[in-house]
Amino acid sequence: VALAWQLGELQMQAGLPVTPEDFTRAAFNPGLMEVVYHWARGMPFQEICELTEVMEGSIVRTIVRLDETTREFRDAARVMGDARLFKQMMAASQAIKRDVIFAASLYVA
């Protein structure tokens, strides 16, 4: 949050029409953090959906995008030679990559 606030201040100083508060609110949205946390800890999808009013498709898309992000971080860690970061991202991916969210689509022939 502090970093987002500082970026908002820098943008305001550069003459952009944004306040640090508005930028922080737009850049940092922890809305699905609790949902993803419980998913990674093994909570069933049906119970995850009861934690929020966010549509199921948005939850799925968020977790799939998070897995894509962990994959990009793993690739970066490999290039940098950071084995610790690589292992952390691998563990994060393994924690979220399960069940209905990563099942093959029923709509693809």
N, C-alpha and C positions, 0 to 999 in steps of 0.2 A: 504494500500500500504506500509506503514511504517513497519508493522508487517511482511509482506512478504519479504521486504528488509532485515530486521533483521534475519529472518530465512535463507535467502540466505547467509548472512555473516557468520552465525553460521556453515552452511554446508561447506562453503569454508574454515573456520578455522579448521574444523574437517578433512580436506583433500579431500573432495569430489570435483570432477572436475566441479564445477558450480560457476558462478559469481552471486553476488546479483542481478544484472540487469537481467540476464537470468532467474534466479529463479522467480523474481517478474513478469516478462513478462509471464512466463508459468503458474504461480499460480494465477495471478490476471488478468482475462480477462473480462472486463465489457461490452463485445460485445452485449449482449442481455439485459442489464439492462434497457435501454430505452424502448425496446419492452415490457418487463414484466411490467414495471412501467405503461405504457399506457394501457396495458391489464387490470391491476388491477384497473385502473381508469375508465374502462368501454368502451374503444375503441373497435369497431368491429374487428373481426379477419382479414377480408379483408384489412382493413386500417393498421392493425399491420404489415401484410406481406409487405406492401408498404414502411415501414420504414427501411427495411433491405434487403439484398440480400441472407440472410440465408434461406435455404429451409424450407417450411412449417412444415415438419415432425420434424425438429430439434427444431423449435419453440415450437411445441406441446410437444415434449419430455422434453425440458427444463422446461416448466411450470408444467408438471406433476411431474417431479423430485423435483421441488421446493415445490409442495404441499406435496410430501412424506417427504421432509425435515422439513416442518412446523409440520407435524404429529409427527415426531421423537422428535422435540423440545417440543411439547405439552406433550408428554409422559415423557420426562425428567423433564419438569417443574412440572408435577403432582407428580413425585417421590420426587422432591426437595421441594415441597410445595410452589412453586413460582406462585401464582395466577395471578400476573401481566404479567409474561412472557406467561403463558398459554393463557390468554385473547388476548395478542398481536398476538400470533401464530394462534389462532382461527380466529381472524379478518383478518389476512393475507391470510389464507386458504380460507375463505369465499370470499375475494376479487378476488382471481384468479380462484376459482373453479366454472366455469360457461361455458355456451354456447358449441360450437363445440369441444373445447379441451377436455371436460369431457363427451362428448356424448358417448353412447355405440358404439362400433366398428361396422361398416357395414360389416366387413369381418368375424365376429364370428357367427357361426350358432347356 
